[in-house]
Amino acid sequence: MTNFEFLQKYMQLQNGIMFDHLFDLGFAVIGDCKKDSSPFWNFGLVNEILSLEQLLEIEKKLFALNRKPAVYFERRVGLEPFARFLGGNGYEKSNEDSWMFYDSRPVDEKYFDSVKRVSNNGGLQVFLKTFESCYQKNDPQNPYGELGDYLKVAKDVWRKNHNLRPLEYLVVYKGNEPVAVSALTSFEGIGYISNVGSLRKVRGDGYGKAATMFCLSESIKRGNTEHCLATEEGNYPNEFYKRIGFKTRFSAPLYTKTDEKTN
């Protein structure tokens, strides 16, 4: 599986979860998220240097969805001219995902007996409250800030999907106190780990690692061959995952148009 094929599968994995629709234009696949208007969830995935006409077609589609034009692609030498082309047409890089995959080292099962699966609304409320507490302002280990509207998205995603597809929310406890969370989504051999967080007061004690490792263990049990997550190179989560066995295979920048407004 090439990196682009992986990104295509990732979009399919998120279809019905974060993406409400995928639109195939032939030269681009556009993801549309009704729940979150940010370019992070509304963009065109491409794998070639586009013509101006093709770029304008992506823009037209995203404008029709009341979204800002954004393009996502694998960083590789062959697409460097495309990045320059985007820069010359009013686009700037918004962020760059570092796609990390687990290596072959044994899975550390410490604290696995303290992990609980979310199976009902009560468990979901515990997950959401803990998740929100893990992501606060002025946290040097959290480059993302507060969850804001994403907390409602996380709630709606679980309610809509947990009985229909392999989506799991997990909570790690220290005694009787929930202190860390994570989520695993599986699709056609891919186990995607997300929503990992731990309370500041337990950082360094291994609970965030346990939340991640439990997802990894479940992904392996489900028969997935790719166990992955996305961060940004140079931030604390990226360094944390490197320490516990994840390696960056490739990166993918998101370019957003800066000089236009949605209709």
Summary of the structure (lengths in Angstrom):
residues: 263
radius of gyration: 18.6
end to end distance: 38.1
largest distance: 59.0
contacts: 818
relative contact order: 0.19
helix: 36%
strand: 29%
